[in-house]
Amino acid sequence: MLGAAAGADGLGVAPEAQWSIVNPIGGGVLDPEALAIAIDWLLMTAQPDVVILPWDVPESVPAYQLAIPIGALRAAGMAVALPAGNEGPVSGANRPPANLLGLAPDGAPAFSVGGVDALLQAYESSSRGPN
């Protein structure tokens, strides 16, 4: 996802963008403490305009636990993009965090991004909606 956003040599939608990385997923598992530290770092230190959260979290993680930190980023004026996932082509096959609803401050759903081919047609495996 980052390559599509901030690619080099004229590739990507923002090839001149500067980027930082923070990873709250240690050993493949979302760690709530690491997530809190990562969100604090984004809010207080990095202060990006756009945050790309390329996470796929287990369905056992309650969605409301992710809505709070993602909502904090949105409340700070940061655009947050999440991958829709690769569970398509069934409509509504995405899962947290891409399918979160009611994020602060405006109650809008998460902004999720799916994959397309060279003809800008959705990849068959790309998840679809509701966001």
All heavy atoms as an XYZ file, in Angstrom:
911
protein
N       0.821     -1.190      0.000
C       0.000      0.000      0.000
C       0.863      1.250      0.000
O       0.555      2.212     -0.685
C      -0.907     -0.005      1.225
C      -2.376     -0.030      0.878
S      -3.395     -0.107      2.335
C      -4.146      1.483      2.256
N       1.941      1.237      0.768
C       2.811      2.401      0.822
C       3.455      2.658     -0.536
O       3.572      3.801     -0.965
C       3.887      2.228      1.894
C       4.867      3.382      2.037
C       4.147      4.675      2.373
C       5.912      3.058      3.075
N       3.837      1.609     -1.250
C       4.441      1.772     -2.560
C       3.498      2.453     -3.539
O       3.912      3.274     -4.355
N       2.225      2.125     -3.458
C       1.242      2.757     -4.339
C       1.049      4.225     -3.965
O       0.763      5.050     -4.815
C      -0.093      2.022     -4.262
N       1.216      4.541     -2.699
C       1.015      5.915     -2.258
C       2.248      6.774     -2.489
O       2.151      7.882     -3.001
C       0.642      5.937     -0.776
N       3.411      6.286     -2.124
C       4.618      7.124     -2.133
C       5.740      6.494     -2.939
O       6.892      6.537     -2.541
C       5.071      7.374     -0.698
N       5.410      5.913     -4.072
C       6.425      5.319     -4.934
C       7.438      6.354     -5.396
O       7.235      7.547     -5.266
N       8.533      5.904     -5.961
C       9.590      6.795     -6.432
C       9.609      6.838     -7.955
O       8.955      6.045     -8.619
C      10.935      6.301     -5.894
N      10.387      7.767     -8.489
C      10.591      7.884     -9.935
C       9.280      8.047    -10.703
O       9.073      7.430    -11.738
C      11.379      6.683    -10.469
C      12.757      6.565     -9.841
O      13.369      7.627     -9.576
O      13.199      5.444     -9.609
N       8.370      8.863    -10.186
C       7.124      9.135    -10.879
C       6.035      8.117    -10.640
O       4.933      8.256    -11.150
N       6.305      7.081     -9.870
C       5.286      6.080     -9.547
C       4.634      6.446     -8.228
O       5.246      7.054     -7.364
C       5.902      4.683     -9.460
C       6.575      4.193    -10.734
C       7.257      2.860    -10.482
C       5.565      4.062    -11.852
N       3.409      6.030     -8.049
C       2.688      6.340     -6.822
C       1.920      7.641     -6.964
O       2.215      8.467     -7.826
N       0.939      7.822     -6.109
C       0.111      9.019     -6.190
C       0.767     10.229     -5.543
O       0.364     11.351     -5.779
C      -1.298      8.783     -5.591
C      -2.059      7.749     -6.387
C      -1.205      8.405     -4.127
N       1.781     10.010     -4.725
C       2.485     11.113     -4.068
C       3.985     10.794     -4.015
O       4.555     10.589     -2.946
C       1.934     11.337     -2.664
N       4.650     10.751     -5.186
C       6.043     10.302     -5.217
C       7.021     11.193     -4.455
O       8.110     10.752     -4.138
C       6.374     10.269     -6.717
C       5.382     11.146     -7.361
C       4.142     11.069     -6.515
N       6.643     12.406     -4.125
C       7.524     13.296     -3.368
C       7.250     13.224     -1.858
O       7.877     13.938     -1.080
C       7.369     14.735     -3.856
C       7.698     14.925     -5.330
C       9.137     14.559     -5.671
O      10.050     14.904     -4.888
O       9.350     13.912     -6.715
N       6.320     12.399     -1.463
C       5.939     12.321     -0.049
C       7.080     11.774      0.802
O       7.870     10.945      0.356
C       4.713     11.432      0.114
N       7.136     12.255      2.021
C       8.046     11.685      3.011
C       7.223     10.728      3.848
O       6.041     10.946      4.074
C       8.639     12.779      3.877
C       9.520     13.718      3.089
C      10.138     14.773      3.990
O      10.015     14.744      5.201
N      10.821     15.731      3.379
N       7.826      9.658      4.315
C       7.057      8.689      5.077
C       7.830      8.205      6.289
O       9.046      8.285      6.355
C       6.606      7.522      4.208
C       7.715      6.766      3.526
C       8.315      7.069      2.338
C       8.336      5.579      4.006
N       9.265      6.149      2.048
C       9.306      5.211      3.047
C       8.180      4.786      5.124
C      10.115      4.097      3.192
C       8.985      3.669      5.274
C       9.923      3.331      4.320
N       7.078      7.749      7.259
C       7.605      7.167      8.493
C       6.899      5.852      8.699
O       5.840      5.604      8.135
C       7.305      8.082      9.690
O       7.833      9.369      9.491
N       7.462      5.020      9.546
C       6.832      3.737      9.821
C       6.786      3.498     11.326
O       7.706      3.858     12.052
C       7.573      2.580      9.103
C       6.812      1.271      9.260
C       8.997      2.451      9.596
C       7.339      0.149      8.385
N       5.681      2.931     11.758
C       5.525      2.483     13.133
C       4.709      1.196     13.062
O       3.769      1.089     12.280
C       4.848      3.566     14.023
C       3.466      3.906     13.528
C       4.844      3.153     15.478
N       5.089      0.199     13.830
C       4.450     -1.119     13.717
C       3.945     -1.610     15.072
O       4.740     -2.046     15.899
C       5.441     -2.124     13.130
C       4.810     -3.478     12.898
O       3.600     -3.646     13.018
N       5.618     -4.454     12.576
N       2.628     -1.566     15.291
C       2.080     -2.061     16.556
C       1.763     -3.555     16.535
O       1.121     -4.068     17.436
C       0.802     -1.247     16.700
C       0.348     -1.071     15.296
C       1.614     -0.913     14.480
N       2.198     -4.236     15.493
C       1.907     -5.661     15.379
C       3.206     -6.438     15.544
O       4.026     -6.501     14.633
C       1.240     -5.987     14.027
C      -0.046     -5.186     13.893
C       0.986     -7.481     13.890
C      -0.741     -5.345     12.573
N       3.401     -6.977     16.732
C       4.596     -7.760     17.004
C       4.291     -9.239     16.888
O       3.321     -9.725     17.448
N       5.079     -9.954     16.133
C       4.859    -11.392     15.983
C       3.543    -11.720     15.303
O       2.976    -12.783     15.537
N       3.030    -10.797     14.492
C       1.794    -11.046     13.761
C       0.529    -10.827     14.566
O      -0.562    -11.116     14.099
N       0.635    -10.305     15.791
C      -0.524    -10.099     16.657
C      -0.601     -8.627     17.052
O       0.402     -8.036     17.457
C      -0.425    -10.971     17.928
C      -1.597    -10.710     18.861
C      -0.344    -12.439     17.559
N      -1.790     -8.036     16.918
C      -1.982     -6.653     17.318
C      -1.892     -6.557     18.833
O      -2.672     -7.163     19.554
C      -3.340     -6.140     16.827
C      -3.645     -4.680     17.124
C      -2.650     -3.770     16.422
C      -5.052     -4.341     16.700
N      -0.926     -5.787     19.315
C      -0.678     -5.612     20.742
C      -1.300     -4.287     21.176
O      -0.873     -3.228     20.694
C       0.828     -5.613     20.979
C       1.226     -5.349     22.421
O       0.360     -5.011     23.259
O       2.426     -5.482     22.719
N      -2.316     -4.303     22.051
C      -2.986     -3.049     22.441
C      -2.031     -2.004     23.015
O      -2.176     -0.821     22.738
C      -4.004     -3.499     23.493
C      -4.236     -4.938     23.200
C      -2.940     -5.478     22.671
N      -1.046     -2.430     23.798
C      -0.088     -1.471     24.359
C       0.780     -0.863     23.255
O       1.003      0.349     23.219
C       0.790     -2.138     25.409
C       1.727     -1.175     26.100
C       2.533     -1.818     27.214
O       2.190     -2.930     27.662
O       3.519     -1.189     27.630
N       1.249     -1.707     22.346
C       2.053     -1.206     21.226
C       1.209     -0.290     20.332
O       1.718      0.698     19.801
C       2.620     -2.373     20.424
N      -0.073     -0.602     20.178
C      -0.962      0.246     19.383
C      -1.084      1.627     20.024
O      -0.999      2.645     19.342
C      -2.338     -0.403     19.238
C      -3.390      0.434     18.507
C      -2.956      0.760     17.078
C      -4.733     -0.290     18.509
N      -1.261      1.674     21.338
C      -1.373      2.959     22.039
C      -0.094      3.773     21.877
O      -0.144      4.988     21.621
C      -1.677      2.732     23.515
N       1.056      3.128     21.984
C       2.337      3.822     21.811
C       2.471      4.331     20.381
O       2.908      5.458     20.145
C       3.504      2.882     22.186
C       3.483      2.616     23.695
C       4.839      3.465     21.745
C       4.401      1.486     24.140
N       2.070      3.506     19.401
C       2.156      3.901     17.997
C       1.250      5.100     17.700
O       1.666      6.044     17.017
C       1.779      2.722     17.096
N       0.023      5.074     18.214
C      -0.909      6.181     17.985
C      -0.384      7.451     18.635
O      -0.412      8.532     18.030
C      -2.325      5.829     18.498
C      -2.906      4.645     17.724
C      -3.244      7.042     18.456
C      -3.125      4.876     16.248
N       0.141      7.346     19.865
C       0.727      8.520     20.525
C       1.875      9.090     19.700
O       1.998     10.302     19.550
C       1.220      8.170     21.930
C       0.101      8.032     22.936
O      -1.040      8.444     22.628
O       0.359      7.510     24.041
N       2.726      8.214     19.155
C       3.862      8.663     18.355
C       3.375      9.383     17.096
O       3.906     10.426     16.728
C       4.754      7.479     17.999
C       5.958      7.871     17.200
C       7.106      8.424     17.662
C       6.100      7.769     15.781
N       7.967      8.672     16.617
C       7.372      8.277     15.451
C       5.280      7.300     14.756
C       7.841      8.318     14.147
C       5.749      7.339     13.461
C       7.010      7.837     13.165
N       2.351      8.806     16.437
C       1.808      9.458     15.244
C       1.240     10.835     15.578
O       1.458     11.805     14.846
C       0.724      8.585     14.610
C       1.219      7.358     13.858
C       0.060      6.418     13.558
C       1.939      7.761     12.586
N       0.513     10.931     16.690
C      -0.125     12.186     17.078
C       0.881     13.234     17.552
O       0.755     14.416     17.222
C      -1.157     11.948     18.176
C      -2.409     11.184     17.765
C      -3.201     10.755     18.992
C      -3.264     12.020     16.828
N       1.877     12.818     18.312
C       2.777     13.776     18.957
C       4.080     14.028     18.198
O       4.627     15.114     18.283
C       3.108     13.294     20.381
C       1.874     13.065     21.249
S       0.803     14.512     21.411
C       1.842     15.589     22.336
N       4.576     13.042     17.471
C       5.891     13.173     16.853
C       5.814     13.263     15.337
O       6.224     14.258     14.743
C       6.803     11.999     17.263
O       6.882     11.954     18.689
C       8.198     12.150     16.686
N       5.304     12.243     14.693
C       5.295     12.201     13.228
C       4.328     13.219     12.641
O       4.634     13.883     11.662
C       4.950     10.799     12.738
N       3.140     13.334     13.204
C       2.095     14.262     12.774
C       1.896     14.264     11.255
O       1.949     15.314     10.607
C       2.389     15.667     13.291
C       2.444     15.736     14.790
C       2.763     17.121     15.311
O       3.222     17.995     14.585
N       2.533     17.319     16.589
N       1.596     13.103     10.678
C       1.423     13.031      9.220
C       0.076     13.594      8.785
O      -0.843     13.752      9.588
C       1.472     11.527      8.950
C       0.892     10.934     10.203
C       1.399     11.814     11.319
N      -0.018     13.885      7.498
C      -1.292     14.282      6.914
C      -2.132     13.060      6.584
O      -3.358     13.091      6.666
C      -1.074     15.092      5.628
C      -0.390     16.419      5.908
O      -0.736     17.072      6.907
O       0.492     16.797      5.119
N      -1.456     11.974      6.187
C      -2.126     10.736      5.795
C      -1.506      9.584      6.567
O      -0.279      9.495      6.692
C      -1.971     10.482      4.275
C      -2.623      9.166      3.879
C      -2.548     11.638      3.476
N      -2.350      8.714      7.094
C      -1.891      7.517      7.794
C      -2.428      6.308      7.042
O      -3.636      6.194      6.825
C      -2.391      7.485      9.259
C      -1.934      6.211      9.960
C      -1.911      8.720     10.013
N      -1.524      5.438      6.633
C      -1.914      4.192      5.976
C      -1.724      3.081      7.001
O      -0.630      2.881      7.509
C      -1.047      3.927      4.728
C      -1.227      5.067      3.726
C      -1.400      2.584      4.111
C      -0.247      5.014      2.573
N      -2.811      2.399      7.318
C      -2.768      1.320      8.307
C      -2.969     -0.013      7.585
O      -4.104     -0.472      7.452
C      -3.859      1.529      9.361
C      -3.826      2.868     10.105
C      -5.011      2.987     11.045
C      -2.522      3.048     10.860
N      -1.903     -0.619      7.104
C      -2.042     -1.857      6.332
C      -2.186     -3.078      7.232
O      -1.418     -4.026      7.142
C      -0.749     -1.883      5.515
C       0.243     -1.223      6.404
C      -0.519     -0.149      7.142
N      -3.153     -3.036      8.123
C      -3.343     -4.111      9.085
C      -4.475     -5.022      8.671
O      -5.480     -4.597      8.137
C      -3.706     -3.584     10.468
C      -2.803     -2.557     11.030
C      -1.500     -2.340     10.721
C      -3.155     -1.597     12.013
N      -1.022     -1.294     11.455
C      -2.009     -0.819     12.258
C      -4.320     -1.321     12.710
C      -1.995      0.212     13.180
C      -4.301     -0.292     13.621
C      -3.145      0.455     13.857
N      -4.309     -6.249      9.026
C      -5.386     -7.227      8.953
C      -5.444     -7.832     10.344
O      -4.488     -8.449     10.790
C      -5.063     -8.295      7.904
C      -6.189     -9.277      7.698
O      -7.330     -8.952      8.085
O      -5.924    -10.351      7.167
N      -6.512     -7.584     11.054
C      -6.581     -8.034     12.444
C      -7.566     -9.194     12.577
O      -8.516     -9.296     11.804
C      -6.975     -6.888     13.400
C      -5.945     -5.783     13.358
C      -8.341     -6.340     13.064
N      -7.335    -10.042     13.546
C      -8.265    -11.169     13.751
C      -9.658    -10.681     14.104
O      -9.821     -9.632     14.728
C      -7.657    -11.928     14.935
C      -6.305    -11.364     15.148
C      -6.255    -10.026     14.503
N     -10.654    -11.438     13.698
C     -12.030    -11.064     14.021
C     -12.302    -11.119     15.517
O     -13.281    -10.565     15.989
C     -12.997    -11.960     13.255
C     -12.963    -11.669     11.769
C     -14.022    -12.430     11.001
O     -15.105    -12.681     11.558
O     -13.751    -12.752      9.842
N     -11.407    -11.753     16.287
C     -11.583    -11.829     17.734
C     -11.318    -10.488     18.418
O     -11.683    -10.297     19.569
C     -10.666    -12.904     18.323
O      -9.305    -12.584     18.069
N     -10.667     -9.549     17.722
C     -10.422     -8.227     18.284
C     -11.693     -7.400     18.117
O     -12.155     -7.195     16.998
C      -9.239     -7.529     17.575
C      -9.076     -6.105     18.066
C      -7.958     -8.315     17.781
N     -12.286     -6.930     19.218
C     -13.510     -6.135     19.094
C     -13.269     -4.864     18.292
O     -12.319     -4.129     18.548
C     -13.872     -5.806     20.548
C     -13.124     -6.792     21.380
C     -11.891     -7.138     20.600
N     -14.124     -4.600     17.312
C     -13.958     -3.452     16.421
C     -13.915     -2.136     17.187
O     -13.174     -1.232     16.819
C     -15.069     -3.435     15.386
N     -14.682     -2.021     18.290
C     -14.707     -0.760     19.020
C     -13.327     -0.423     19.587
O     -12.994      0.742     19.773
C     -15.764     -0.767     20.123
C     -15.442     -1.662     21.291
C     -14.669     -1.203     22.356
C     -15.902     -2.972     21.337
C     -14.362     -2.027     23.422
C     -15.604     -3.799     22.400
C     -14.821     -3.324     23.437
O     -14.520     -4.134     24.488
N     -12.491     -1.430     19.871
C     -11.153     -1.158     20.380
C     -10.280     -0.491     19.324
O      -9.353      0.227     19.649
C     -10.494     -2.444     20.867
C     -11.091     -2.976     22.138
C     -10.389     -4.224     22.628
O      -9.574     -4.817     21.936
N     -10.704     -4.633     23.836
N     -10.563     -0.729     18.062
C      -9.814     -0.092     16.988
C     -10.415      1.251     16.616
O      -9.710      2.139     16.148
C      -9.770     -1.011     15.770
C      -9.034     -2.323     15.996
C      -9.222     -3.236     14.801
C      -7.566     -2.083     16.271
N     -11.704      1.429     16.819
C     -12.361      2.686     16.465
C     -11.816      3.841     17.293
O     -11.709      4.963     16.799
C     -13.877      2.563     16.643
N     -11.453      3.596     18.534
C     -10.961      4.668     19.403
C      -9.631      5.223     18.905
O      -9.509      6.424     18.668
C     -10.896      4.211     20.870
C     -12.314      3.943     21.377
C     -10.172      5.236     21.737
C     -12.373      3.221     22.707
N      -8.587      4.400     18.698
C      -7.326      4.981     18.219
C      -7.414      5.531     16.793
O      -6.817      6.572     16.497
C      -6.324      3.828     18.311
C      -7.130      2.595     18.409
C      -8.432      2.985     19.030
N      -8.155      4.867     15.925
C      -8.301      5.389     14.563
C      -9.094      6.690     14.596
O      -8.783      7.645     13.894
C      -8.946      4.339     13.644
C      -7.987      3.151     13.468
C      -9.302      4.946     12.289
C      -8.587      1.963     12.752
N     -10.093      6.755     15.449
C     -10.854      7.988     15.624
C      -9.988      9.129     16.138
O     -10.175     10.284     15.741
N      -9.017      8.823     17.002
C      -8.113      9.865     17.503
C      -7.286     10.462     16.372
O      -7.077     11.675     16.323
C      -7.194      9.286     18.584
N      -6.843      9.622     15.445
C      -6.093     10.120     14.289
C      -6.974     11.024     13.433
O      -6.556     12.097     13.011
C      -5.555      8.956     13.454
C      -4.549      8.042     14.146
C      -4.236      6.848     13.261
C      -3.288      8.796     14.541
N      -8.207     10.589     13.205
C      -9.144     11.386     12.399
C      -9.480     12.696     13.100
O      -9.593     13.733     12.454
C     -10.398     10.586     12.103
C     -10.121      9.450     11.105
C     -11.357      8.655     10.842
N     -12.464      9.522     10.519
C     -13.096      9.541      9.355
N     -12.727      8.738      8.402
N     -14.101     10.342      9.148
N      -9.653     12.652     14.424
C      -9.961     13.870     15.169
C      -8.814     14.873     15.087
O      -9.036     16.082     15.157
C     -10.268     13.532     16.629
N      -7.592     14.366     14.890
C      -6.421     15.236     14.746
C      -6.286     15.767     13.320
O      -5.329     16.465     13.007
C      -5.168     14.478     15.151
N      -7.234     15.423     12.448
C      -7.220     15.929     11.084
C      -6.426     15.078     10.108
O      -6.164     15.507      8.988
N      -6.035     13.889     10.519
C      -5.270     13.006      9.646
C      -6.216     12.147      8.814
O      -7.197     11.615      9.328
C      -4.355     12.103     10.472
C      -3.336     12.869     11.283
S      -2.408     11.793     12.390
C      -1.554     13.018     13.379
N      -5.927     12.013      7.533
C      -6.680     11.094      6.680
C      -6.150      9.692      6.953
O      -4.938      9.479      6.992
C      -6.490     11.454      5.221
N      -7.043      8.744      7.180
C      -6.654      7.376      7.509
C      -7.169      6.446      6.416
O      -8.367      6.428      6.123
C      -7.223      6.951      8.883
C      -6.825      5.522      9.211
C      -6.749      7.900      9.979
N      -6.263      5.684      5.803
C      -6.630      4.721      4.763
C      -6.282      3.316      5.229
O      -5.213      3.086      5.788
C      -5.892      5.037      3.466
N      -7.203      2.392      4.995
C      -7.035      1.003      5.408
C      -7.230      0.075      4.212
O      -8.090      0.334      3.372
C      -8.080      0.650      6.476
C      -8.034      1.545      7.709
C      -9.418      1.864      8.184
C      -7.226      0.881      8.776
N      -6.467     -1.011      4.126
C      -6.686     -1.956      3.031
C      -7.990     -2.719      3.247
O      -8.297     -3.133      4.361
C      -5.483     -2.887      3.108
C      -5.069     -2.840      4.542
C      -5.398     -1.449      5.023
N      -8.758     -2.887      2.182
C     -10.025     -3.606      2.284
C      -9.805     -5.099      2.515
O     -10.639     -5.763      3.104
C     -10.853     -3.389      1.022
N      -8.699     -5.631      2.045
C      -8.408     -7.047      2.218
C      -8.548     -7.826      0.928
O      -8.871     -7.273     -0.127
N      -8.303     -9.095      1.013
C      -8.316     -9.979     -0.157
C      -9.279    -11.139      0.048
O      -8.921    -12.297     -0.115
C      -6.905    -10.491     -0.437
C      -5.965     -9.373     -0.804
O      -6.295     -8.539     -1.627
N      -4.800     -9.345     -0.181
N     -10.504    -10.791      0.421
C     -11.504    -11.816      0.682
C     -12.685    -11.700     -0.281
O     -13.765    -12.187     -0.014
C     -11.979    -11.719      2.129
C     -10.856    -11.974      3.111
C     -11.270    -11.785      4.545
O     -12.449    -11.527      4.824
O     -10.384    -11.890      5.401
N     -12.478    -11.029     -1.428
C     -13.550    -10.845     -2.405
C     -13.753    -12.091     -3.229
O     -13.115    -13.094     -2.994
N     -14.655    -12.030     -4.179
C     -15.357    -10.857     -4.676
C     -16.703    -10.616     -4.012
O     -17.451     -9.759     -4.450
C     -15.554    -11.191     -6.151
C     -15.761    -12.659     -6.160
C     -14.861    -13.178     -5.060
N     -17.042    -11.322     -2.965
C     -18.339    -11.166     -2.328
C     -18.458     -9.771     -1.720
O     -17.553     -9.303     -1.037
C     -18.536    -12.237     -1.223
C     -19.853    -12.059     -0.517
C     -18.406    -13.616     -1.812
N     -19.543     -9.081     -1.959
C     -19.777     -7.765     -1.395
C     -19.822     -7.844      0.118
O     -20.422     -8.751      0.686
C     -21.094     -7.202     -1.928
O     -21.329     -5.935     -1.380
N     -19.161     -6.894      0.781
C     -19.166     -6.846      2.238
C     -18.247     -7.852      2.883
O     -18.416     -8.178      4.053
N     -17.227     -8.343      2.151
C     -16.349     -9.379      2.679
C     -15.151     -8.819      3.434
O     -14.264     -9.562      3.800
C     -15.857    -10.271      1.533
N     -15.112     -7.506      3.659
C     -13.973     -6.973      4.394
C     -14.179     -7.149      5.895
O     -15.238     -7.529      6.353
C     -13.706     -5.516      4.017
C     -14.843     -4.596      4.390
O     -15.933     -5.028      4.739
N     -14.595     -3.313      4.310
N     -13.136     -6.879      6.660
C     -13.219     -7.040      8.110
C     -12.385     -5.964      8.790
O     -11.710     -5.205      8.108
C     -12.791     -8.435      8.505
C     -11.386     -8.788      8.113
C     -11.129    -10.238      8.434
N      -9.700    -10.429      8.629
C      -9.127    -11.593      8.712
N      -9.849    -12.681      8.629
N      -7.848    -11.700      8.893
N     -12.426     -5.894     10.122
C     -11.714     -4.819     10.814
C     -10.230     -4.801     10.442
O      -9.660     -5.849     10.249
C     -11.883     -5.159     12.290
C     -13.062     -6.048     12.351
C     -13.085     -6.787     11.045
N      -9.664     -3.627     10.356
C     -10.269     -2.332     10.658
C     -10.953     -1.666      9.461
O     -11.560     -0.623      9.614
C      -9.086     -1.497     11.130
C      -7.920     -2.061     10.414
C      -8.205     -3.531     10.236
N     -10.873     -2.257      8.265
C     -11.403     -1.592      7.070
C     -12.906     -1.390      7.104
O     -13.421     -0.500      6.442
C     -11.022     -2.364      5.813
N     -13.641     -2.184      7.847
C     -15.097     -2.068      7.838
C     -15.663     -1.341      9.054
O     -16.855     -1.411      9.304
C     -15.740     -3.449      7.711
C     -15.467     -4.329      8.911
O     -14.786     -3.936      9.845
N     -15.982     -5.535      8.881
N     -14.832     -0.631      9.793
C     -15.318      0.072     10.976
C     -16.275      1.198     10.605
O     -16.078      1.902      9.628
C     -14.156      0.648     11.780
C     -13.239     -0.378     12.439
C     -12.073      0.327     13.111
C     -14.002     -1.228     13.426
N     -17.279      1.351     11.404
C     -18.258      2.433     11.244
C     -18.178      3.347     12.459
O     -17.707      2.946     13.521
C     -19.667      1.860     11.115
C     -19.892      0.912      9.945
C     -21.258      0.269     10.044
C     -19.730      1.642      8.627
N     -18.646      4.570     12.320
C     -18.773      5.478     13.455
C     -17.462      5.975     14.025
O     -17.328      6.116     15.230
N     -16.484      6.284     13.171
C     -15.214      6.798     13.668
C     -15.328      8.281     13.989
O     -15.991      9.033     13.295
C     -14.112      6.571     12.633
C     -13.814      5.105     12.304
C     -12.739      5.019     11.230
C     -13.398      4.341     13.534
N     -14.658      8.700     15.050
C     -14.645     10.114     15.443
C     -13.894     10.905     14.392
O     -13.068     10.358     13.683
C     -13.965     10.258     16.800
N     -14.093     12.195     14.267
C     -15.034     13.023     15.009
C     -16.401     13.134     14.341
O     -17.331     13.659     14.920
C     -14.362     14.391     15.019
C     -13.627     14.429     13.726
C     -13.174     13.004     13.477
N     -16.523     12.628     13.116
C     -17.754     12.870     12.374
C     -18.634     11.632     12.215
O     -19.665     11.691     11.560
C     -17.420     13.434     10.997
C     -16.451     12.553     10.225
O     -16.157     11.433     10.689
O     -15.985     12.976      9.160
N     -18.251     10.535     12.797
C     -19.052      9.322     12.709
C     -18.970      8.634     11.364
O     -19.698      7.681     11.105
N     -18.091      9.098     10.491
C     -17.966      8.508      9.159
C     -17.324      7.121      9.244
O     -16.628      6.812     10.201
C     -17.123      9.410      8.265
N     -17.565      6.288      8.246
C     -16.921      4.973      8.233
C     -15.436      5.107      7.913
O     -14.961      6.162      7.487
C     -17.652      4.241      7.111
C     -18.138      5.314      6.207
C     -18.450      6.487      7.101
N     -14.711      4.026      8.129
C     -13.307      3.980      7.734
C     -13.215      4.135      6.222
O     -14.152      3.811      5.493
C     -12.689      2.654      8.172
N     -12.088      4.619      5.740
C     -11.838      4.729      4.306
C     -10.966      3.545      3.921
O      -9.808      3.466      4.327
C     -11.119      6.048      3.987
C     -10.756      6.194      2.540
C     -11.731      6.462      1.591
C      -9.447      6.049      2.132
C     -11.395      6.603      0.246
C      -9.104      6.187      0.798
C     -10.076      6.455     -0.144
N     -11.556      2.598      3.215
C     -10.795      1.416      2.842
C     -10.494      1.422      1.355
O     -11.242      1.986      0.557
C     -11.531      0.135      3.250
O     -12.785      0.056      2.628
N      -9.370      0.804      1.006
C      -8.861      0.817     -0.355
C      -8.694     -0.617     -0.838
O      -8.101     -1.441     -0.161
C      -7.495      1.534     -0.405
C      -6.940      1.562     -1.818
C      -7.614      2.942      0.170
N      -9.242     -0.893     -2.025
C      -9.104     -2.216     -2.629
C      -8.134     -2.177     -3.794
O      -7.696     -1.118     -4.226
N      -7.790     -3.341     -4.312
C      -6.842     -3.444     -5.406
C      -7.515     -3.417     -6.769
O      -8.638     -3.884     -6.928
N      -6.802     -2.848     -7.748
C      -7.276     -2.811     -9.130
C      -6.172     -3.296    -10.058
O      -4.994     -3.261     -9.715
C      -7.740     -1.401     -9.555
C      -8.935     -0.949     -8.745
C      -6.616     -0.385     -9.453
N      -6.573     -3.699    -11.260
C      -5.602     -4.127    -12.262
C      -5.233     -2.959    -13.172
O      -5.647     -1.814    -12.937
C      -6.134     -5.329    -13.052
C      -7.397     -5.018    -13.837
O      -7.698     -3.829    -14.101
O      -8.102     -5.973    -14.206
N      -4.475     -3.229    -14.215
C      -4.017     -2.180    -15.131
C      -5.173     -1.465    -15.829
O      -5.028     -0.327    -16.263
C      -3.066     -2.771    -16.163
N      -6.327     -2.106    -15.928
C      -7.501     -1.496    -16.553
C      -8.415     -0.816    -15.531
O      -9.531     -0.434    -15.838
C      -8.286     -2.545    -17.341
C      -7.508     -3.210    -18.492
C      -8.334     -4.325    -19.110
C      -7.096     -2.176    -19.521
N      -7.920     -0.709    -14.279
C      -8.649     -0.097    -13.167
C      -9.915     -0.863    -12.804
O     -10.856     -0.297    -12.261
C      -8.962      1.377    -13.439
C      -7.740      2.273    -13.662
C      -8.178      3.712    -13.913
C      -6.769      2.201    -12.499
N      -9.923     -2.143    -13.097
C     -11.017     -3.018    -12.683
C     -10.611     -3.668    -11.357
O      -9.447     -4.020    -11.158
C     -11.277     -4.103    -13.736
C     -11.642     -3.547    -15.098
C     -12.934     -2.742    -15.044
O     -13.942     -3.162    -14.501
N     -12.886     -1.537    -15.605
N     -11.556     -3.836    -10.456
C     -11.257     -4.439     -9.155
C     -10.704     -5.845     -9.342
O     -11.226     -6.624    -10.135
C     -12.501     -4.479     -8.288
N      -9.611     -6.145     -8.612
C      -9.110     -7.514     -8.594
C     -10.225     -8.411     -8.077
O     -10.954     -8.029     -7.162
C      -7.913     -7.656     -7.664
C      -6.600     -7.185     -8.227
C      -5.849     -6.255     -7.543
C      -6.095     -7.703     -9.414
C      -4.621     -5.826     -8.046
C      -4.887     -7.279     -9.919
C      -4.158     -6.339     -9.228
O      -2.954     -5.916     -9.721
N     -10.338     -9.583     -8.636
C     -11.399    -10.483     -8.183
C     -11.282    -10.773     -6.697
O     -12.286    -10.837     -5.987
C     -11.382    -11.795     -8.978
C     -12.527    -12.694     -8.578
C     -12.677    -13.901     -9.489
O     -12.274    -13.829    -10.657
O     -13.186    -14.910     -8.989
N     -10.072    -10.919     -6.183
C      -9.890    -11.249     -4.765
C      -9.991    -10.046     -3.847
O     -10.031    -10.194     -2.638
C      -8.555    -11.952     -4.558
O      -7.497    -11.074     -4.878
N     -10.051     -8.837     -4.411
C     -10.115     -7.646     -3.568
C     -11.475     -7.576     -2.867
O     -12.527     -7.756     -3.474
C      -9.928     -6.397     -4.426
O      -9.899     -5.245     -3.602
N     -11.445     -7.305     -1.579
C     -12.681     -7.188     -0.807
C     -13.459     -5.958     -1.238
O     -12.892     -4.996     -1.758
C     -12.376     -7.105      0.678
O     -11.807     -8.295      1.135
N     -14.768     -6.014     -1.007
C     -15.655     -4.920     -1.412
C     -16.594     -4.542     -0.261
O     -17.273     -5.386      0.274
C     -16.505     -5.368     -2.616
C     -15.706     -5.500     -3.890
C     -16.217     -6.695     -4.677
N     -15.693     -6.757     -6.022
C     -14.541     -7.329     -6.336
N     -13.796     -7.858     -5.404
N     -14.137     -7.361     -7.585
N     -16.549     -3.259      0.092
C     -17.491     -2.661      1.031
C     -17.577     -3.318      2.386
O     -16.971     -4.321      2.615
N     -18.327     -2.671      3.243
C     -19.252     -1.580      2.968
C     -18.581     -0.211      2.857
O     -19.210      0.749      2.465
C     -20.198     -1.597      4.172
C     -19.333     -2.063      5.296
C     -18.404     -3.074      4.655
N     -17.307     -0.099      3.234
C     -16.648      1.215      3.226
C     -15.837      1.409      1.959
O     -15.196      0.530      1.489
C     -15.736      1.347      4.439
C     -16.493      1.155      5.739
O     -17.687      1.284      5.766
N     -15.791      0.833      6.795
